[in-house]
Amino acid sequence: VKVAPPFVASAPDVPLPATRLAAEARALAALSPGGALARVAGDGVAVPRALDLDAERSVLVMSDAGDLPHLGAWLTTASPADAAVALERLAVFV
């Protein structure tokens, strides 16, 4: 569950648009299997699915991406060649 208040958490006086969760839900739908951008994500990329959106309350419920290793932790143990390939794939995806 992701809650997005209409301000920056560390600086409550800095406003953020409440519509950002709706944009995130649309992006997740586009990257999900059958979505318009599913090919971009590619095989082996776990993308959470948007399960429910309450735009009025700024709450997005999404699936868990699974039990995946933390990228930062993996990079500390990966070979330089494996890290370069993974980071290049991430850059292309982003």
C-alpha positions in Angstrom: 0.0 0.0 0.0 1.4 3.4 -1.0 0.1 6.6 0.4 1.0 9.9 -1.2 0.3 13.0 0.8 0.1 16.2 -1.1 3.5 17.4 0.2 7.1 16.2 0.5 7.4 14.0 3.6 10.6 15.6 4.8 9.4 19.1 3.9 5.7 19.4 4.5 5.6 23.0 3.3 6.6 21.8 -0.2 3.5 20.7 -2.2 3.3 17.8 -4.5 0.4 17.0 -6.9 -2.0 14.4 -5.5 -2.5 13.1 -9.0 1.0 11.4 -9.0 -0.4 8.1 -7.8 -2.9 7.9 -10.6 0.0 8.4 -13.0 2.0 5.7 -11.3 -1.0 3.3 -11.5 -1.3 4.0 -15.3 2.4 3.4 -15.7 2.2 0.0 -13.9 -0.8 -1.0 -16.0 1.1 -0.1 -19.2 4.2 -2.2 -18.1 2.1 -5.2 -16.9 1.5 -8.2 -19.2 -0.8 -7.2 -21.9 -0.1 -3.5 -21.3 1.0 -1.1 -24.0 4.6 -1.1 -22.8 4.9 -4.8 -21.7 7.6 -5.4 -24.3 9.7 -2.7 -22.9 9.9 -4.4 -19.5 11.2 -7.6 -21.1 11.4 -11.1 -19.8 12.6 -11.6 -16.3 11.6 -8.1 -15.1 9.1 -8.1 -12.3 6.7 -5.2 -12.4 4.2 -4.8 -9.6 0.5 -4.7 -10.6 -1.8 -1.9 -9.6 -4.6 -3.6 -7.7 -6.7 -0.7 -6.6 -6.4 3.1 -6.6 -8.3 5.5 -4.4 -7.4 8.8 -6.0 -9.5 10.8 -3.6 -7.5 9.6 -0.6 -4.2 9.2 -2.6 -3.8 5.5 -1.8 -2.5 3.0 -4.3 -2.6 -0.8 -3.6 -0.2 -2.8 -5.7 1.1 -6.3 -5.8 4.5 -7.2 -4.3 7.2 -7.7 -7.0 8.3 -10.8 -5.2 11.3 -11.9 -3.2 14.0 -10.3 -5.2 17.5 -9.3 -4.2 18.2 -5.6 -3.5 20.0 -4.1 -6.5 22.6 -2.4 -4.3 23.4 -5.5 -2.3 23.7 -7.6 -5.5 26.0 -5.0 -7.1 28.5 -5.4 -4.2 28.9 -9.1 -5.0 28.5 -9.1 -8.8 31.4 -9.3 -11.2 32.1 -6.0 -13.0 30.9 -7.6 -16.3 27.7 -8.9 -14.8 27.1 -5.5 -13.1 27.7 -3.7 -16.4 25.2 -5.9 -18.2 22.6 -5.5 -15.5 23.0 -1.7 -15.3 22.9 -1.4 -19.1 19.6 -3.3 -19.2 18.2 -1.1 -16.4 19.2 2.0 -18.3 17.5 0.8 -21.5 14.4 -0.1 -19.5 14.3 3.3 -17.8 
